Amino acid sequence: MSNATPKNMAAPGISRSKAEAVNAADTRELYKKREPIYPKLAHGKFRFVKWVIMALALGVYYLIPFLRWDRGPGAPDQAVLVDFAHGRFYFFFLEIWPQEIYYVTGLLIMAALGLFLASALFGRVWCGYACPQTVWTDLFIMVERMFEGDRNARMKLDRAPWSLNKAWRKVGKHAIWLIIAFATGGAWILYFHDAWDTLANFFAGTAAPSSYVFAGVLTFTTYTLAGTMREQVCTYMCPWPRIQAAMTDRDALNVTYRIDRGEPRGAHKKTESWDNRGDCIDCKQCIAVCPMGIDIRDGAQLECIQCGLCIDACDDIMGKVGRPTGLITYETDDNVDRFVRGEKPRYPFIRPRTMVYAVSLAIVSALMLGALVTRTHLELNSQRDRNPNYVRLSDGAVRNGYTVNVINKANAPRVMELAVEGDPAIGVRILGAADMTPDRIEIGPDRSQDYVVYLTLPGAAIDGPSEDIAFVVTDRETGETARSSSVLITGAE
């Protein structure tokens, strides 16, 4: 006979209540299952702003790969293109080469500083309006509302047993979600290859394997994150809510419940007086429209994305009950305390934190603009051969070998001259280029060309162990020049 104690019986020396507590602890789940949120459609200025931003963001993402930009013969005409095969990034009139990656770095720094500044002034305004997770979630919720109705209808449909009506609505919703998700993944790969050619090859089954992989991965992530995870992405996966704590302070504008106006809250009838009570009638419409399912009246919360939909819902209710709008509004924590004390609000937008971000952004922007304005279409790099360092010729002269790289960023062929600054006695020879001389170097459009160059210094001109030199190329037609410094080793003692 087994000595094990049944789960519904207490072991010797343990009371029944303690045994039940232990059993309950053994069976409880470590992960709380997601509770679906059914945000109600809000109407108002903030909802309108979100619609406009969503339309613009989606339009830019889906349509930009199809825009054309004429760069001349032989060059791609897609306005925005990341061409890994040829090492180029095209952005309308700009063509970024691999050695100009600092432009991309500068843009990323500007974007980060702009986000820091916006957060210091307006809280999580990025999260509420322009974050891709927010934009695609809004779109998915719109589709969900089209098939299943608004908040109450969706809740009722989910509680109802399966039927033909429920099935077609659910299947239709998920089908449109998958189409949107596939369009999202498909649009992404269009940024890396010509959009029209890629579309034709993709559906013909002749596109690169990476196209199908990336399209599939982004289809899956878009469908999952925007369709089934939603608020969990913002709460658990995204690091920005936690990083934002270092970006904001009590003077940042955030979606805030005016506790000085709203409390004490409670139901209100038309015949009742508003004396000795707050404006909040506890209708919970601010919770109903919240895509994160939180109660803004509980104060600042990690989950709040500052979208402002609760403001629209509350303003609508305030208008119906004849009270001033703005019970929920964009306000600073400091001003809320001031309202409680009966003081006037203040809005110190210029403060040390915002000045640091703004000045840093201005400096980086100025540097980027300066680099862009002074950007040339001709570059020159040189690398001296080190094996051997030099060659002593039979007549006593010294020869050094170099690899000279000329970059023509223009979309037209160029004829240039190669000169060497230094001792006038230095002789120049281009190896393996029978049709080219230092007086005439031809290079095609949008190309990087390497030349093997030999410099020879006669023995009579040697007066030290090395000579400082510089290679200079000059465009014969435009006069544009590029220069690269180097050294000529003589080996003299």
VENMO-V102264 format. One line per field, one symbol per residue. ss: DSSP state (H for helix, E for strand, L for the rest). psi: psi as a letter, one per 40 degrees, with the letter a starting at -180 (. if undefined). A space follows every 50 residues. Layout:
ss->???
psi->???
This chain:
ss->LLLLLLLLLLLLLLLHHHHHHHHHHHHLLLLLLLLLLLLLLLLLHHHHHH HHHHHHHHHHHHHHHHLELLLLLLLLLELEEEELLLLEEEELLEEEEHHH HHHHHHHHHHHHHHHHHHHHHHLLHHHHHLLHHHHHHHHHHHHHHHHHLL HHHHHHHHHLLLLHHHHHHHHHHHHHHHHHHHHHHHHHHLLLLLHHHHHH HHHHLLLLHHHHHHHHHHHHHHHHHHHHHLHHHHHHHLLHHHHHHHLLLL LLLEEEELHHHHLLLLLLLLLLLLLLLLLLLLLLHHHHLLLLLLLHHHLL LLLLLLLLHHHHHHHHHHHHHLLLLLLEEEELHHHHHHHHLLLLLLLLLL LHHHHHHHHHHHHHHHHHHHHHHLLLLEEEEEEELLLLLLEELLLLLEEE EEEEEEEELLLLLEEEEEEEELLLLLEEEEELLLLLELLEEEELLLEEEE EEEEEEELHHHLLLLEEEEEEEEEELLLLLEEEEEEEEELLLL
psi->hieihideihihehidddddddddddeiiehhihhihghihihadddddd ddddddddddddddeeiihheiheiiehdhhhgddefihhgbeihhidef eddddddddddddddddddddeafdddddehddddddddddddddddeaa dddddddddiihidddddddddddddddddddddddddeeeeihdddddd ddeeeeiidddddddddddddddddddedbdddddddheddddddediae eihihihgddddihiiihideiieifiiehefefddddeheefiheeeah iddhefeeddddddddddddefiiiedhihiiddddddddefiiiiggdh iddddddddddddddddddddddehiehihiihhhegidihhideeihhi iihhhhhheifiiihiihihhaheehihhhhegdeiidehhhhiifihhh hhhhhhhiddeheieihhihhhihhddeehiiihiaihhdei.
